[in-house]
Amino acid sequence: QVQLVESGGGLVQAGGSLTLSCAASGNIFSGYYLAWYRQAPGKQRELVARITPGGNTNYADSVKGRFTISRDNIKNMVYLQMNGLKPEDTAVYYCNRFPAYYSWGQGTQVTVSS
């Protein structure tokens, strides 16, 4: 069974930075669009950023210019570099294919204090 394991979250002050990582069991990312999603308390899960197999990226307007998604096709990893964090970025962050395909992992909590 495929497992997605997100890590790297934490508590930071507004303006701070974090780098999230996502590891998958097995070679399940190769050739697919990958994405980071987030879910804030009381809100629906939303797409944050996505990346094509070739490395082209697309971002939600709310994070454009602050977040950077990247992938390592050899290591079967996907990353999210988050700079200039804002309190409204507080959420549980998840990785998956785009569109989402696998069962969701446990996610990693990002909390930004004002």
C-alpha positions as CSV (number, residue, x, y, z in Angstrom):
1,Q,0.0,0.0,0.0
2,V,1.3,3.4,-1.0
3,Q,2.3,5.6,1.9
4,L,2.9,9.4,1.8
5,V,4.9,10.8,4.6
6,E,5.1,14.6,5.1
7,S,7.6,16.3,7.4
8,G,9.2,19.6,8.2
9,G,6.3,21.5,9.7
10,G,6.5,23.5,12.9
11,L,5.8,26.7,14.7
12,V,7.3,29.9,13.3
13,Q,6.8,33.6,13.6
14,A,5.3,35.6,10.8
15,G,7.9,36.3,8.2
16,G,9.7,33.1,8.9
17,S,10.6,30.1,6.7
18,L,10.0,26.4,6.6
19,T,10.9,23.6,4.2
20,L,8.4,20.7,3.9
21,S,9.4,17.3,2.6
22,C,7.3,14.4,1.3
23,A,8.6,10.9,0.9
24,A,6.7,8.1,-0.8
25,S,7.0,4.4,-0.5
26,G,8.1,3.0,-3.8
27,N,8.6,4.7,-7.1
28,I,5.1,6.2,-7.4
29,F,5.9,9.8,-8.3
30,S,7.8,9.3,-11.6
31,G,6.0,10.7,-14.6
32,Y,3.2,12.4,-12.7
33,Y,2.2,15.8,-11.6
34,L,2.8,16.3,-7.9
35,A,1.3,18.8,-5.6
36,W,1.1,20.2,-2.1
37,Y,-2.2,20.8,-0.5
38,R,-3.3,22.3,2.8
39,Q,-6.3,22.3,5.1
40,A,-6.9,25.0,7.7
41,P,-9.2,24.4,10.6
42,G,-12.8,24.5,9.5
43,K,-11.9,24.9,5.8
44,Q,-11.7,22.5,2.9
45,R,-8.4,21.2,1.6
46,E,-7.0,23.4,-1.1
47,L,-4.3,23.2,-3.7
48,V,-1.2,25.2,-2.8
49,A,1.3,24.3,-5.6
50,R,1.9,21.7,-8.2
51,I,4.8,20.6,-10.4
52,T,5.0,18.7,-13.7
53,P,7.3,15.8,-14.3
54,G,9.6,18.2,-16.1
55,G,9.6,20.8,-13.4
56,N,7.2,23.4,-14.5
57,T,5.3,24.9,-11.5
58,N,2.0,26.5,-10.7
59,Y,0.9,28.2,-7.5
60,A,-2.2,29.4,-5.7
61,D,-2.4,33.2,-5.8
62,S,-2.2,33.3,-2.0
63,V,1.3,31.8,-2.0
64,K,2.8,33.0,-5.3
65,G,6.2,34.6,-4.9
66,R,6.6,33.1,-1.4
67,F,6.5,29.4,-1.8
68,T,8.6,27.1,-4.1
69,I,7.7,23.6,-5.0
70,S,10.4,21.2,-6.2
71,R,10.9,17.5,-6.8
72,D,13.7,14.9,-6.9
73,N,12.7,12.2,-9.3
74,I,15.6,10.0,-8.3
75,K,14.9,10.2,-4.5
76,N,11.2,10.1,-5.1
77,M,10.7,13.2,-3.0
78,V,8.8,16.5,-3.3
79,Y,9.5,19.6,-1.4
80,L,7.9,22.9,-0.5
81,Q,10.1,25.9,0.5
82,M,7.9,28.4,2.3
83,N,9.2,31.9,2.9
84,G,7.5,35.0,4.2
85,L,5.0,32.9,6.2
86,K,1.8,34.6,7.3
87,P,-0.7,33.6,10.0
88,E,-3.1,32.6,7.2
89,D,-0.7,30.0,6.1
90,T,-1.4,28.0,9.3
91,A,-2.7,24.6,8.2
92,V,-1.9,20.9,7.9
93,Y,0.1,20.4,4.7
94,Y,-0.2,17.3,2.6
95,C,1.5,16.0,-0.6
96,N,-0.1,13.9,-3.3
97,R,-0.3,13.6,-7.0
98,F,-2.3,16.2,-9.0
99,P,-5.2,15.5,-9.2
100,A,-5.0,13.7,-5.8
101,Y,-4.9,10.0,-6.2
102,Y,-3.4,8.2,-3.2
103,S,-4.8,8.0,0.3
104,W,-3.8,11.1,2.2
105,G,-0.9,10.9,4.6
106,Q,-0.9,12.3,8.1
107,G,0.2,15.7,6.9
108,T,2.5,18.1,8.7
109,Q,1.3,20.9,10.8
110,V,2.4,24.4,10.0
111,T,1.6,27.1,12.6
112,V,2.5,30.7,12.0
113,S,2.2,33.1,14.9
114,S,1.6,36.8,14.4
